[in-house]
Amino acid sequence: MYTITEAAAAAMLSVPPSTLREWEARFGYPKPLNPGEDRMYDQDEMHALHEALCSALSVSSAIARARGSSEQHEKAAQAGNGSSSAERFHVSERRESPR
């Protein structure tokens, strides 16, 4: 799994980081992988949400579409048929350092 920071996810979606937290509270999506100070998001989920938002959907419709898309991607990856967004974007995996 490839993760991106809250700031990177917000930049990808062209929204402030507070909007990600608002959507999580309002719609339950996107959910950070580690709620708290250093929120990290699944890159595939952010990519799916970006694509849905670019389709000129309302936020709630885009979130519903992205949620379904990321679930389909997860199932395909488990079956060995999915390509990760890291392959699409040549992004390296970020690992958190212990504190």
URKA-V831224 format. One record per residue. PSI is psi as a letter, one per 40 degrees, with the letter a starting at -180 (NA if undefined). OMEGA is omega in whole degrees, -180 to 180 (999 if undefined). Layout:
PSI_OMEGA, PSI_OMEGA
This chain:
h_179, h_-176, i_175, i_-179, i_177, d_180, d_179, d_178, d_179, d_179, d_179, d_-177, e_-178, f_176, i_174, i_179, d_180, d_178, d_177, d_179, d_178, d_179, d_178, d_-180, d_-175, d_-173, e_-177, e_-177, i_-5, i_178, h_176, i_180, d_-180, g_-179, i_-180, a_-176, d_-176, g_-176, h_176, i_-178, i_176, h_-176, d_180, d_178, d_180, d_178, d_180, d_179, d_178, d_180, d_-180, d_179, d_179, e_179, e_177, f_176, i_171, i_-179, d_-179, d_177, d_179, d_179, d_178, d_180, d_-179, d_179, d_179, d_179, d_-179, d_176, d_178, d_179, d_-180, d_179, d_179, d_180, d_179, d_179, e_179, e_-177, e_-174, i_171, h_-178, i_177, d_176, d_177, d_-180, d_-173, e_-179, f_-179, h_180, i_180, h_178, h_177, h_-180, i_176, i_179, i_180, NA_999
